[in-house]
């Protein structure tokens, strides 16, 4: 009698398994947890940074870099040039000049592997590193080439902006171009930009 009951129980259990009412032993096994793929965070691109050993940002420019001294161009260096940069351009101007923004320096087609400009660059149309120098010393009319430093009238301090541009092309302009001509040529080609401001007062 007990054997008959046991047989009926086994038969019922088998039927339920076949019909899917009860989960199969293999099906009921918990799936293995999927291992999460390790994601390596992309390294954030360094911003283009311009600095000088001659003066700190928003600090006084030494006299030797002005018309009151030897008028030497200051040492400049930069880091964070983005990939794809084909050339660099540098413009220095004074927006506080009474006649309007006064242009002090225009330099372009600087090779991207160059990361420093030494103090006292020659006032020539072309530099040894391949860069070209444009016209400066004025607001609209210019007659000088190379760096000509701060020379403000007596009174309030003036701000001098050194602006560095990383470009996706070589401008290919001849020497003696004006600031306006260089800015027009680099439109739509700026990959990054950095700025350093110095102060001078007489």
Secondary structure by P-SEA (a helix, b strand, c coil): caaaaaaaaaaaaaaaaaaccccccccccccccccccccccccccccbbbbbccccccccccccccccccccccccccccccccccbbbbbbbbcccccccccccccccccccccccccccccccccccbbbbbbcccccccccccccccccccccbbbbbbbbbbccccccccccccaaaaaaaacccccbbbbbbbbbcc
